[in-house]
Amino acid sequence: MTESISNLIAPKNILRIGINMSNFLLVNKDSTFSKPEGLSPEIGKLLARELDLDYEFVTFKNPGLLADAVDYDKWDVGNFAYEKKRAEVIDFSNPYVNIDANFLLNKNSEINQNKDVDNEINKIAVVDRSAYDLWLSGNFKRAKIIRAKTIIETHNLFYNQDVNILAGLKPKLLEELNNNDQFKLIDTPFTFIKQSIGIKKGNSKVINFINNFVSKKIKDGTIKSLLKKYNLEDKLSIPV
């Protein structure tokens, strides 16, 4: 069974693991593109071991580029966030971890609930083609979404008051909150980012195998141990 699945997943007999280098939670900040380290690369290596295959990392600057490469035979599995639009061309496993996505505002803002953000007077900074950008694009109809290439650029938009709301991953927003008492966070996430393993669409055997792999690594405590190893216990949640 494993041998046939290995051939289906990695016909070149080596598992090419696509890594989104822009996710600072899942890939260590000091990682190089040639040698990514962190939770996401570890998951890839564990999958290769499960399949009894050698592996190599194929790294991308952001998740959009990783997703775009699905039809160009550059990777066999990709570790990045599930998103409805991406799922039109990519099959995603069940998530191995979740990340909250929240809104950061100035403390004097009258906005205190997510439902009040989608208003014509609001401008929201997001990372272009991030999972939460795609979620907001599909669910918000009135607020203006201002897209930037990097997380740093979105934060600069907020600092410079080019936008009045910053959308982002909760752990990074909490850093801002701790460094500036003029900000506030809407505690309830507006969405959850499901970190998953993706494959080219259309192979149910492969995605079932990966789902079983993810389930096993959650149940046997492997994911919990990795969160502890990378000091992510308070920043990421394990799906139940």
Salt bridges, closest charged atoms under 4 A:
GLU42 OE2 - LYS229 NZ 2.53
GLU50 OE2 - LYS216 NZ 2.52
ASP68 OD2 - ARG129 NH1 2.97
ASP71 OD1 - LYS200 NZ 3.92
ASP73 OD2 - LYS12 NZ 3.55
ASP73 OD1 - ARG16 NH2 2.72
ASP76 OD1 - ARG16 NH2 2.84
GLU88 OE1 - LYS85 NZ 3.63
ASP91 OD1 - LYS201 NZ 2.93
ASP116 OD1 - LYS115 NZ 3.43
ASP118 OD2 - ARG142 NH2 3.81
ASP133 OD1 - ARG147 NE 3.01
GLU175 OE1 - LYS172 NZ 3.48
GLU176 OE2 - HIS155 ND1 2.66
